[in-house]
Amino acid sequence: DVFGSIGVAAAGLAFAPALALADGSTSKTTVQRSRGIYGDRIASLAGAVAKGDFAAVSEEKNAFILFNSGAYIGAKNKPKKAIAIEGTNAIFAAIRSQDKAALKSAYDSYIKANDITGFPDIDNNGGQGYSNDFDFKVKTKSAAIYQR
């Protein structure tokens, strides 16, 4: 009976590492948060791309990585994620080769393929951009609270 208990415990431990492989929350809210935060950072690079500022785009490499991993979660989005990663690779290949035209083309293609738009400018009199301190738009140009 003792060996049976040990066998059951060993079997339970064999499957325990699989429990640690959770990939986090995959809700609509987390996708919106990722698209909002990192999409805005990527959209804000339009001026740097137009000037051919390779360093500015390179500094935001993590925004591309985090956008790709957060905006396209789950098995059903693997093809979209692959296209996004391919676009990111094209952008950074243009940076490595110092090709301004290729950077602009790859960036424009990435923005279009991933439907990225930046946050709109909202002021306190024009509307309300967020409702509490936990909203991902806090500390962005869309973070306005209407005041009378």
C-alpha positions in Angstrom: 0.0 0.0 0.0 2.9 2.3 0.7 4.4 1.6 -2.7 1.0 2.4 -4.3 1.0 5.8 -2.6 4.6 6.5 -3.7 3.6 5.6 -7.3 0.7 8.0 -7.2 2.8 10.8 -5.7 5.5 10.2 -8.4 3.0 10.3 -11.1 1.6 13.5 -9.7 5.1 15.0 -9.6 5.8 13.9 -13.2 3.0 16.2 -14.4 3.7 19.1 -12.1 6.2 20.8 -14.4 3.5 21.0 -17.1 1.5 23.2 -14.7 4.3 25.8 -14.7 4.0 26.3 -18.5 0.9 28.5 -18.4 1.2 31.4 -20.9 -0.7 33.9 -18.9 -4.0 35.5 -19.4 -5.4 35.5 -23.0 -8.4 37.7 -22.7 -9.6 40.3 -25.1 -8.5 42.9 -22.6 -4.9 41.8 -22.6 -4.8 41.8 -26.4 -6.3 45.4 -26.4 -3.7 46.4 -23.8 -0.9 45.0 -25.8 -2.1 46.6 -29.0 -2.7 49.9 -27.3 0.6 50.2 -25.4 3.0 48.7 -27.8 1.1 49.7 -31.0 1.2 53.3 -29.9 5.0 53.1 -29.3 5.4 51.6 -32.8 3.1 54.2 -34.4 5.1 56.9 -32.7 8.1 55.9 -34.7 6.7 57.2 -38.0 8.7 60.4 -37.7 12.0 58.6 -37.0 11.3 56.2 -39.9 10.7 59.1 -42.2 14.0 60.7 -41.2 15.8 57.4 -41.5 16.7 57.4 -37.8 17.8 53.8 -37.4 18.9 54.3 -33.7 15.4 55.5 -32.7 13.7 52.5 -34.3 16.3 50.1 -32.8 15.7 51.5 -29.3 12.1 50.3 -29.7 12.9 46.8 -30.6 11.1 45.5 -27.5 7.9 47.2 -28.5 7.8 45.2 -31.7 8.6 41.9 -29.8 6.0 42.6 -27.1 3.4 43.7 -29.7 3.9 40.5 -31.7 3.6 38.3 -28.6 0.7 40.1 -27.0 -1.5 41.1 -29.9 -1.5 37.6 -31.4 -2.1 35.0 -28.7 -3.4 31.5 -29.1 -3.2 28.9 -31.8 -5.8 30.6 -34.1 -3.6 33.6 -34.4 -0.3 31.8 -35.3 -0.5 32.8 -39.0 -1.0 36.5 -38.1 1.8 36.3 -35.5 4.1 34.8 -38.1 3.3 37.6 -40.5 4.0 40.2 -37.7 7.3 38.6 -36.9 8.3 38.5 -40.6 7.5 42.2 -40.8 9.6 42.9 -37.7 12.5 40.9 -39.2 12.2 43.0 -42.4 12.4 46.2 -40.4 15.5 45.2 -38.5 17.1 43.8 -41.6 16.7 47.2 -43.1 18.3 48.7 -40.0 21.3 46.4 -40.2 21.8 47.2 -43.8 21.3 51.0 -43.1 18.7 51.1 -46.0 16.3 54.0 -45.4 14.0 53.1 -48.3 13.7 49.5 -47.1 13.1 50.7 -43.6 10.3 52.9 -44.7 8.7 50.2 -46.9 9.0 47.5 -44.2 7.6 49.9 -41.5 4.7 51.0 -43.6 3.9 47.4 -44.5 4.1 46.3 -40.8 1.8 49.2 -39.8 -0.8 48.3 -42.5 -0.6 44.5 -42.0 -1.1 44.8 -38.2 -3.7 47.6 -38.3 -1.7 49.8 -35.9 -2.9 53.2 -35.0 -1.5 55.5 -32.3 -3.6 56.9 -29.5 -5.6 60.1 -30.4 -4.9 63.3 -28.6 -7.6 64.0 -26.1 -7.7 67.0 -23.8 -9.7 67.4 -20.6 -12.5 69.3 -22.4 -12.8 67.1 -25.4 -13.8 63.9 -23.7 -12.6 61.2 -21.4 -9.8 58.8 -22.4 -9.7 56.6 -19.3 -11.7 55.9 -16.2 -9.3 54.7 -13.5 -5.6 54.3 -12.7 -5.6 50.7 -13.9 -6.5 51.6 -17.5 -3.7 51.1 -19.9 -4.2 54.5 -21.4 -3.0 56.2 -18.2 0.1 58.3 -18.8 -0.5 58.5 -22.6 -1.7 61.3 -24.7 -5.2 59.8 -24.5 -5.2 60.0 -20.7 -7.7 62.8 -20.1 -10.4 62.8 -17.5 -13.3 65.2 -18.2 -13.7 67.9 -15.6 -16.5 70.3 -15.2 
